[in-house]
Amino acid sequence: MTANLAIDLDRSSPVPLYFQVAEQIAEAIRRGDLAPGSRLDNEILLADKLGLSRPTIRQAIQYLVDKGLLVRKRGVGTQVVHGQVKRSVELTSLYDDLRRAGQEPATQVLVLEPRPVEEDIAAILGVEPGSQILYLERLRFAAGEPLAVLHNWLPLGLAQLSAADLESRGLYELLRGAGVRMRVANQRIGARAAGQAEARLLKERRGAPLLTMVRTTYDDQGRAVEHGSHVYRASHYSLEVTLIER
């Protein structure tokens, strides 16, 4: 473990000691004090430093392994896998949020093509079923790790979008650059298990938990300009909201 990482235990607290250790290591990962690839001291050294038993340390480490924050590697030891991406729920694109957070976003465009719109999406976008819309499917990476599979449907003619543009910039940035004035969005957040294709793209096991986000964005004239249905690795990603009493 890095020398400047302090674990402060409250031995009189009803909170189990293993959980106190695990939560403080997790917080250090979230703050960036423990960077991806950092190695922790072995269980014997950690137990000795903290004055705890090896089973207590082992339980704390296993808890973080199960959460996907640490990984055990034979011959290497216990390493930090990643810090979870935290994102505020705002009318922003994932690409821009990742870039602001220093997460080194990257994008692979899987599909970019006009196609006939299905009835449910046509109703959302306010177009005739079977008419042509632009369908976009992307795989988004953060710090070199696959993070999300993004599906978007847009009316034709909003903006000239190329795969090269979408691999270097966010969709909302490109739309705003084309003069689209996005003003409000309806968003629904949920969760489900990963299917086979999603699991392969995201390097997860089939059935792993995924966060889902469905969003329809409207411009300042009230027209639907984009509908998205996205899935995110729950082990790598969380959403934050601020609640205000009224």
Disulfide bonds with the S-S distance in Angstrom:
none
